[in-house]
Amino acid sequence: MKTTKTDVVISVVSVIAFILLWESCVRIFDIPYVILPAPSAVIAEGLSRYPLYFHHSWITLYETAAGFVLAAVIGVALSVGIVYSRILRSALFPLIVTLQIVPKVAIAPLLLIWVGYGVSSKIVLALLVAFFPIVVNMVTGLSAVDEELIELCRILQANRWKEFLKVRLPNALPYLFSSLKVASTLAVIGAVIGEFVGGDSGLGYLIIISNTEMRTSMAFVSIVGLSVLGLALYGLIAAAEVLSMPWERRVDSSAPAIAAPS
């Protein structure tokens, strides 16, 4: 779906309207600071202690990005193996689904025992949360190929590697980038879960501290930081999608215009 300038304007206006409504409700109904701080108080908190939030944001960003990259690499590799090997498909796919069903909050304490309380456990959690949609969508994309194209590759005596590069991979790219967009947001969740359970740094850790100190504005600043990290990662993937599939832009630009009725 192509985003127009009108869509951007509507999105910006809606966000500004929401913030103004939030500020107005806090002031009109005199909501206590501990329950719901006004946006102005959240901004003041972020500006007054920005080195603290900047430091912890980098830690969460590193955990999220590392887990996401590992999830992408492992997810794509597993998808290729599942598509090309019936044995791997039968052996791995039930395990992958089972692992996805298990709540990651339940796995987090075990990872702390196995991996430790450092950054590694948060990266592993981000990996576990993010890789499932990549596997499922990539398997679908690699499998959803017209059988006539596969037969044509066989007629031309193309090996499996050429078949993968020329037919299956281009067909799977839209599925891959769709799953990467979802996985980018899930990786943030996985990193924060690790920081909640056993972290001593990161934005998730600041949220825990804000609860103990009753500093609600600190929690809101941390939540905004997590949202910015997720949006930035999502935007990078969207930009990579545009650069990796130029034929999609050519199709959009060459689409005939519909004349207005006279």
C-alpha positions in Angstrom: 0.0 0.0 0.0 1.5 3.3 -1.1 1.7 6.1 1.5 0.7 9.6 0.2 1.4 13.0 1.6 -2.2 13.2 2.7 -1.8 10.0 4.8 1.3 11.5 6.4 -0.5 14.8 7.2 -3.5 12.9 8.7 -1.2 10.8 10.8 0.7 13.8 12.2 -2.5 15.8 12.9 -4.0 12.8 14.7 -0.9 12.4 16.9 -0.9 16.1 17.8 -4.6 16.0 18.5 -4.2 13.0 20.8 -1.4 14.8 22.7 -3.5 18.0 23.1 -6.5 16.0 24.3 -4.3 14.1 26.8 -2.9 17.4 28.1 -6.3 18.9 28.3 -7.9 16.0 30.2 -5.1 15.9 32.8 -5.5 19.6 33.5 -9.3 19.8 33.4 -9.9 16.7 35.6 -6.8 17.5 37.8 -5.5 13.9 37.4 -2.7 13.2 39.9 0.8 13.2 38.6 1.4 9.6 39.9 -1.5 8.2 38.0 -1.2 10.0 34.7 1.4 12.8 34.0 0.6 15.4 31.4 2.6 15.3 28.1 4.4 18.5 29.1 5.6 16.7 32.3 6.8 13.7 30.3 8.7 16.0 27.9 10.2 17.9 30.9 11.3 14.6 32.4 13.0 13.5 29.2 14.8 16.8 28.7 16.0 17.1 32.3 17.6 13.7 32.3 18.3 13.0 28.7 21.8 11.5 29.2 20.2 8.8 31.4 17.6 7.9 28.8 20.0 8.1 25.9 22.4 5.6 27.6 19.7 3.1 28.4 18.1 3.5 24.9 21.4 2.5 23.3 21.5 -0.7 25.4 18.0 -1.6 24.4 18.7 -0.8 20.8 21.7 -3.1 20.8 19.8 -6.0 22.3 16.9 -5.5 19.9 19.0 -5.1 16.8 21.2 -8.0 17.6 18.2 -10.3 18.4 16.4 -9.1 15.2 19.4 -9.8 12.9 19.9 -13.2 14.4 16.2 -14.0 14.1 16.3 -12.9 10.4 19.4 -15.0 9.6 18.2 -18.1 11.5 14.7 -17.7 10.3 15.6 -17.5 6.6 18.0 -20.4 6.9 15.4 -22.6 8.6 12.8 -21.6 6.0 15.0 -22.7 3.1 15.8 -26.0 4.9 12.1 -26.6 5.6 11.1 -25.9 2.0 13.8 -28.0 0.4 13.8 -30.9 2.9 10.7 -32.9 3.9 12.7 -34.4 6.8 13.5 -31.0 8.2 10.0 -29.8 7.7 8.6 -32.8 9.6 11.2 -32.5 12.3 11.5 -28.8 12.9 8.1 -27.2 12.1 6.3 -28.8 15.1 9.1 -27.7 17.4 9.1 -24.2 16.1 5.3 -23.9 16.6 5.6 -25.4 20.1 8.3 -22.9 21.0 6.2 -20.1 19.8 3.2 -21.2 22.0 5.3 -21.3 25.2 5.1 -17.8 26.8 8.5 -16.1 26.6 8.0 -14.7 30.2 8.2 -18.3 31.3 11.4 -19.0 29.4 13.1 -15.8 30.6 14.1 -17.0 34.1 15.6 -20.2 32.5 17.6 -18.1 30.0 19.0 -16.1 32.9 20.3 -19.3 34.5 21.6 -20.7 31.2 23.0 -17.5 29.6 23.4 -15.1 32.5 22.1 -11.7 33.5 24.1 -9.8 30.9 23.0 -8.6 27.5 23.2 -12.1 26.0 19.9 -13.3 27.6 18.1 -10.3 26.3 19.4 -10.9 22.8 18.3 -14.5 22.9 14.8 -13.5 24.1 14.5 -11.0 21.3 15.6 -13.7 18.9 13.0 -16.2 20.2 10.1 -13.7 20.0 11.0 -12.4 16.6 12.0 -15.4 14.5 8.6 -17.2 14.3 6.8 -14.9 11.8 9.9 -14.8 9.7 10.0 -18.6 9.4 6.2 -18.9 8.7 6.1 -16.1 6.1 9.3 -17.1 4.4 8.2 -20.7 4.1 4.9 -19.5 2.6 6.7 -17.2 0.1 9.2 -19.8 -1.0 6.4 -22.4 -1.5 3.9 -20.1 -3.2 5.6 -20.4 -6.6 3.8 -21.1 -9.8 4.5 -24.8 -10.7 4.9 -23.8 -14.3 7.9 -21.7 -13.4 9.5 -24.6 -11.5 8.9 -26.8 -14.5 10.5 -24.2 -16.8 13.6 -24.2 -14.5 13.7 -28.0 -14.9 13.3 -27.8 -18.6 16.2 -25.3 -18.8 18.2 -27.7 -16.5 18.7 -25.0 -13.9 20.1 -26.3 -10.6 18.4 -25.7 -7.3 20.6 -22.8 -6.5 19.6 -20.9 -9.7 16.0 -21.9 -9.1 16.2 -20.4 -5.6 17.9 -17.2 -6.7 15.8 -16.6 -9.9 12.4 -17.9 -8.9 11.8 -18.7 -5.3 13.6 -15.8 -3.6 12.1 -13.0 -5.7 8.7 -14.5 -5.1 9.4 -14.7 -1.3 10.7 -11.1 -0.9 7.3 -9.5 -0.2 6.5 -12.2 2.4 10.0 -11.7 3.9 9.8 -8.0 4.3 6.2 -8.2 5.7 7.5 -10.7 8.3 10.6 -8.5 9.1 8.3 -5.5 9.8 6.4 -7.6 12.3 9.5 -9.1 13.8 11.1 -5.7 14.3 8.4 -4.8 16.7 8.4 -8.2 18.4 12.2 -8.0 18.9 11.7 -4.8 21.0 9.1 -6.7 23.1 11.6 -9.6 23.6 14.4 -7.3 24.8 12.1 -5.6 27.2 10.9 -8.9 28.7 14.5 -9.8 29.4 15.1 -6.4 31.0 11.9 -6.8 33.1 12.9 -10.2 34.4 16.6 -9.8 35.1 18.1 -6.6 33.8 20.2 -3.9 35.3 20.1 -1.6 32.3 17.9 -0.7 29.4 14.6 1.1 29.0 12.7 -1.9 30.4 14.8 -1.7 33.5 14.0 2.0 33.8 10.3 1.2 33.7 10.8 -1.2 36.7 12.7 1.5 38.6 9.9 4.0 37.8 7.4 1.7 39.5 9.4 1.4 42.6 10.1 5.1 42.8 6.5 6.1 41.8 7.9 8.2 38.9 5.2 7.7 36.3 6.8 10.2 34.0 10.0 8.1 33.8 7.9 5.1 32.7 6.3 7.2 30.0 9.6 8.5 28.7 10.9 5.0 28.6 7.8 3.8 26.7 8.1 6.7 24.2 11.8 5.7 23.7 10.8 2.1 23.0 8.2 3.3 20.5 10.8 5.4 18.7 13.2 2.4 18.6 10.5 0.2 17.1 9.5 2.8 14.6 13.1 3.5 13.5 13.7 -0.2 12.9 10.4 -0.5 11.1 11.3 2.4 8.9 14.7 1.0 8.0 13.1 -2.3 6.9 10.5 -0.4 4.9 13.3 1.6 3.1 15.2 -1.7 2.5 12.0 -3.1 1.0 11.7 -0.3 -1.5 15.4 -0.6 -2.5 15.3 -4.4 -2.8 12.1 -4.6 -4.9 12.4 -1.8 -7.5 10.0 -3.7 -9.8 7.2 -3.0 -7.4 7.8 0.8 -7.9 7.9 0.3 -11.7 4.6 -1.5 -11.6 3.0 1.3 -9.5 4.4 4.0 -11.7 3.4 2.3 -14.9 -0.2 1.7 -13.8 -2.7 3.4 -16.1 -4.5 6.4 -14.7 -8.3 6.1 -14.4 -10.0 8.9 -16.2 -12.7 10.8 -14.4 -16.2 10.4 -15.9 -17.3 13.2 -18.1 
